[in-house]
Amino acid sequence: MEIRCAERINKIPPYLFARIDKAIARKKAEGEEVINLGIGDPDLPTPRHIVQAMQRYVEDESTHRYPSYEGMAEFREAVAKWYKRRFGVKLNPENEVIALIGSKEGIAHLPLALLNPEELAIVPNPAYPVYRMGTILAGGEPIDLPLTKEKNFLPDLWSIEKNIARKAKLMFLNYPNNPTTATASKSFFKEVVDFAEENEIIVAHDAPYSELTFDGYRAPSFLEIKGAKEVGVEFHSLSKTYNMTGWRIGMAVGNKEVLKALGKVKQNVDSGVFNAVQKAAIVAMEGSQKEFRKNLKIWKERRDFMVDGLQKLGFDVEKPKATFYLWIPLPEGEKDSISFAEKILEKTGVVFTPGVGFGSWGEGYIRLALTHELERLEEALNRLKKVMS
């Protein structure tokens, strides 16, 4: 019998990293030690006091039942307190906060809640792929919003064609940005709110890296801007702040009507976040931040080490003010990010993420993740020195 997939599946573009994955597998099969700088998954452990809290709550039989799809009241209250403490943003935990099985889940489900078939969503390019894929899976049409170095990787909202802006129903944004590491100011978010109000677009701001900032920079929340809650929502996660990627816990906050729609999707496709995880997440947000501050110093140390080392090798790379990534232009003479990444992997066993994997406007760049201890990063630099000198 011939299995025919839904057209929405056929619309998802081919996996651009397949060639890289095959090359990695071949290298490992040959017995070569690969240093993978392409994965945005923190290698630092979840702080011990959070793990210990989780151990206690797993033993609590009351956490073993189905959780609510919108999240425990205590978790939503903790999120609201954290937003007030961190950003000065007041949220009603009853209807302006919803728990997510990681922010990725909520981002992917949002277009299902908001878009009818063929309706438009404005999606930054380059970007985290889920914005585009979620739109496609919902039957919507993604419209590219280019992010370029000339504009500091901030979109030129007013360059969007008027007929497109008027038709679009949803717009995704992400600052501090993955993959470009760019940051946004409150004045930019004010421009976003004005643009959204004028064109009646719902804004979905993805902010999982807001706490991974350096050199005195503090990332603002989109919701700090007057009127932002009327036009959009913000996604957040404990994954990057507290090294809890495997725990799958995040939140969406903001416009209550948007969250109500998202909640209706969740109510019908999942059963919410394990209550023990939510209780441990409360400890993360309200407990000691000593380990987080210690880890932030480690990320900064790695950033400084790698930027200095890569610059000595001839890479044109700057120190980002946020995230644990480096967004690096290809060396002179190189045009194809996949081919360059393949070449580096073949000659050194070091893995870079090709920029084109984040969208066509990412071509000409590679992304590097600082998710290894200094000794491994030093080894990566030593290997690169052999082919870049």
C-alpha positions in Angstrom: 0.0 0.0 0.0 1.3 3.4 -0.9 1.4 5.8 2.1 0.6 9.3 1.1 1.5 12.1 3.6 -0.7 15.1 4.1 0.2 18.0 1.9 1.3 20.1 4.9 4.0 17.5 5.5 5.1 17.7 1.9 5.4 21.5 2.2 8.1 21.2 4.9 11.4 21.8 3.2 14.1 19.1 3.2 16.3 18.9 6.2 19.3 21.0 5.3 21.6 19.4 7.9 21.2 15.9 6.6 24.6 16.0 4.8 26.3 17.3 7.9 24.7 14.5 10.0 25.9 11.9 7.6 29.4 13.3 7.7 29.4 13.3 11.5 28.2 9.7 11.6 31.0 8.7 9.1 33.6 10.5 11.2 32.5 8.7 14.4 32.4 5.4 12.5 36.0 6.0 11.5 36.9 6.4 15.2 37.5 10.2 15.1 36.5 12.2 18.1 34.0 14.9 16.9 33.7 18.2 18.7 30.1 19.3 18.1 29.8 23.1 18.4 26.5 23.1 16.5 24.1 22.1 19.3 22.4 24.7 21.4 21.9 22.5 24.4 23.6 23.6 27.6 26.3 21.2 28.9 26.1 22.7 32.3 23.9 20.8 34.8 20.7 21.9 36.2 21.4 23.6 39.6 21.5 21.0 42.4 18.8 22.6 44.5 16.4 22.4 41.6 17.2 18.7 41.1 16.8 18.0 44.8 13.4 19.7 44.7 12.4 17.6 41.8 13.4 14.4 43.7 11.1 15.4 46.6 8.2 16.3 44.3 8.5 13.0 42.4 8.0 11.2 45.7 4.8 13.2 46.3 2.0 11.0 45.1 -0.2 14.1 44.5 2.0 15.0 41.5 1.3 11.7 39.7 -2.1 12.5 38.4 -3.0 14.3 35.1 -1.8 18.0 35.3 -4.1 20.8 34.0 -3.4 21.9 30.5 -3.0 25.6 31.6 -0.6 24.8 34.4 -0.8 24.7 38.2 -2.1 27.9 39.9 1.1 28.0 42.0 3.3 27.8 38.8 1.3 30.6 37.1 1.6 32.7 40.1 5.3 32.2 40.3 5.7 33.2 36.7 3.7 36.4 37.3 5.8 37.2 40.3 9.0 36.6 38.3 7.8 38.9 35.5 7.0 41.6 38.0 10.3 41.2 39.8 12.4 41.0 36.6 10.7 43.3 34.1 8.1 45.3 36.1 5.4 43.7 34.1 2.1 42.9 35.9 0.4 39.7 34.8 -2.9 38.2 36.0 -1.9 34.5 36.7 -5.5 33.5 36.1 -5.7 34.3 32.4 -2.4 36.0 31.3 0.0 33.1 32.0 -0.1 29.5 30.6 2.4 26.7 31.2 4.0 25.0 28.2 5.8 21.7 27.6 8.8 23.8 26.7 8.3 27.0 24.8 8.8 25.1 21.5 5.5 23.3 22.0 3.6 26.6 22.5 5.3 28.3 19.5 4.4 25.4 17.2 0.8 25.3 18.5 0.1 29.1 18.3 -0.4 29.1 14.5 -2.9 26.3 14.9 -4.8 28.5 17.3 -4.7 31.7 15.2 -4.3 31.0 11.5 -6.9 29.8 9.0 -5.6 28.0 5.8 -3.5 30.3 3.6 -3.5 33.2 6.2 -0.1 34.9 6.5 2.4 34.9 9.3 5.5 37.1 9.1 8.5 35.1 10.1 12.1 36.4 10.6 14.8 35.0 8.3 17.2 33.7 9.6 15.3 32.3 12.6 14.6 29.4 14.9 12.9 27.0 12.4 9.8 26.3 14.5 8.2 29.7 13.6 8.1 28.7 9.9 7.3 25.0 10.5 4.5 25.8 12.9 3.0 28.1 10.3 3.2 25.6 7.5 1.7 22.8 9.7 -1.2 25.0 10.5 -1.9 25.6 6.8 -0.7 29.2 6.9 1.8 30.9 4.6 5.1 32.2 6.1 6.3 35.5 4.8 10.0 36.2 5.1 11.2 39.2 7.2 14.9 39.6 6.5 17.4 40.2 9.2 20.6 41.7 8.0 23.9 42.9 9.5 23.3 46.3 8.0 20.2 46.7 10.2 22.0 45.0 13.2 19.8 42.0 12.5 16.7 43.9 13.5 13.8 43.8 10.9 12.8 46.9 9.0 9.1 46.6 9.8 8.0 49.6 7.7 9.6 48.1 4.6 7.0 45.3 4.6 4.7 45.8 1.7 1.5 47.4 2.9 -0.8 44.8 1.4 1.2 42.1 3.1 1.2 43.9 6.4 -2.5 44.3 6.2 -3.2 40.7 5.3 -0.8 39.2 7.9 -2.4 37.9 11.1 0.7 36.9 13.1 4.3 38.0 13.4 7.1 36.1 15.2 10.1 37.9 16.7 12.9 36.7 18.9 15.3 38.9 21.0 18.0 38.2 22.2 18.1 36.4 18.9 18.9 32.9 17.8 20.9 32.5 15.6 22.3 36.0 15.2 22.8 36.9 18.9 21.3 40.4 18.2 19.6 42.3 20.9 16.7 44.7 20.9 15.9 47.9 22.8 12.7 49.1 24.2 12.5 51.7 21.4 12.5 48.9 18.9 9.7 47.1 20.8 7.8 50.4 20.8 8.0 50.4 17.0 6.8 46.8 17.0 3.7 47.7 19.1 3.0 50.7 16.8 3.3 48.5 13.7 1.1 45.8 15.2 -1.6 48.3 16.2 -1.6 49.9 12.8 -1.8 46.6 10.9 -3.8 44.6 13.4 -1.1 41.9 13.7 -0.7 39.6 16.7 2.9 39.6 17.9 4.6 36.4 19.3 7.9 37.4 20.9 10.2 34.5 21.8 12.5 35.4 24.7 14.3 32.3 26.1 17.7 34.0 26.1 16.7 37.1 28.0 18.7 36.1 31.1 21.9 35.1 29.3 23.4 38.5 28.9 26.8 40.0 29.4 28.8 43.2 29.9 26.0 45.0 31.9 23.4 44.5 29.3 19.9 43.5 30.5 17.4 42.4 27.9 14.0 44.0 28.1 10.7 42.2 27.8 8.4 43.0 24.8 5.6 43.3 27.4 7.3 46.3 29.1 6.0 48.5 26.3 2.6 50.2 26.8 0.1 48.5 24.6 2.1 45.3 24.1 -0.3 43.2 26.0 -3.1 44.3 23.7 -1.3 43.1 20.6 0.7 40.0 21.6 2.2 37.4 23.8 5.7 36.5 24.9 7.2 33.0 25.1 9.7 32.1 27.8 11.5 29.0 29.0 13.5 27.7 31.9 15.6 25.7 29.5 18.4 28.1 28.9 18.4 30.1 32.1 18.6 27.1 34.4 20.0 24.4 32.0 16.6 22.6 32.0 16.3 21.7 28.4 15.3 18.1 29.0 12.7 19.1 31.7 10.4 20.6 29.1 8.9 23.5 31.0 8.1 27.0 29.7 5.4 29.6 29.6 3.5 32.0 27.4 2.3 35.3 28.9 0.4 38.3 27.7 -2.8 38.8 25.8 -5.5 36.7 27.5 -7.5 36.1 24.3 -4.5 34.8 22.4 -3.6 32.6 25.4 -7.2 31.4 25.6 -7.0 30.3 22.0 -3.6 28.6 22.5 -5.0 26.9 25.6 -7.9 25.4 23.6 -5.4 23.8 21.3 -3.4 22.4 24.2 -6.6 21.2 25.9 -7.2 18.9 22.9 -3.7 17.7 22.1 -1.8 17.4 25.4 -2.4 17.0 29.2 0.0 19.6 30.5 3.3 19.7 32.2 4.1 17.0 34.9 3.2 18.7 38.2 6.5 17.7 39.8 8.3 19.6 37.1 6.2 22.7 37.6 6.9 22.6 41.4 10.6 22.3 40.7 10.3 25.2 38.3 8.8 27.3 41.0 11.9 26.6 43.1 14.1 27.6 40.1 12.3 31.0 39.8 11.9 31.8 43.5 14.9 30.1 45.0 18.6 30.9 45.1 20.1 32.4 41.9 23.7 31.7 43.0 24.2 28.8 40.6 22.7 30.8 37.7 25.1 33.7 38.3 28.0 31.3 38.5 27.0 29.7 35.2 26.6 33.1 33.6 30.3 33.8 34.4 31.2 30.5 32.7 29.3 31.4 29.5 31.0 34.8 29.5 34.4 33.2 30.0 33.8 30.8 27.1 32.5 33.6 24.9 35.6 35.7 25.5 37.9 32.7 25.0 36.4 31.6 21.7 36.0 35.1 20.2 39.6 35.9 21.0 40.8 32.6 19.5 38.7 32.8 16.4 39.8 36.4 15.7 43.4 35.2 15.8 42.5 32.6 13.2 41.1 35.3 10.9 37.4 35.0 11.6 35.4 38.3 11.6 33.5 37.6 14.9 32.3 40.0 17.5 31.5 39.5 21.2 27.7 39.1 21.5 25.9 40.8 24.4 23.6 37.8 24.8 23.0 34.1 24.2 25.6 31.3 24.2 26.1 31.4 20.4 28.5 33.1 18.1 27.2 34.2 14.6 30.2 34.3 12.3 30.5 35.5 8.7 32.2 32.9 6.4 35.9 33.5 5.7 36.7 35.5 2.6 36.3 33.4 -0.5 33.7 31.1 1.1 30.1 31.4 -0.1 28.3 28.2 0.8 27.8 27.7 4.5 27.0 24.0 4.2 30.0 23.3 2.1 32.2 25.2 4.5 30.8 23.4 7.5 31.4 20.1 5.7 35.0 21.0 4.9 35.8 22.0 8.5 34.2 18.8 9.7 36.1 16.7 7.3 39.5 18.3 8.0 39.2 18.9 11.8 36.2 16.9 13.2 34.7 20.2 14.5 31.0 20.8 13.8 29.6 24.2 12.9 25.9 24.9 12.1 25.5 26.3 8.6 23.7 29.6 8.7 21.5 28.7 5.7 19.8 26.1 8.0 18.0 29.0 9.7 16.8 30.5 6.4 18.0 31.8 3.1 19.2 35.1 4.8 21.4 33.0 7.0 23.6 32.0 4.1 27.1 33.4 4.4 27.3 32.7 8.1 27.9 29.8 10.5 26.6 29.5 14.1 28.8 28.2 16.9 27.5 27.1 20.3 29.6 27.6 23.4 28.2 24.4 25.0 31.5 22.7 25.8 34.0 23.3 28.6 37.1 25.4 28.0 39.4 22.4 27.4 37.2 21.2 24.5 36.9 24.7 23.0 40.7 25.0 23.2 41.0 21.7 21.4 38.6 22.9 18.7 40.6 26.0 18.2 43.8 24.0 17.9 42.3 21.8 15.2 40.9 24.8 13.3 44.4 26.4 13.5 45.7 23.6 11.2 43.4 24.5 8.4 42.8 28.3 8.9 46.4 29.5 9.2 
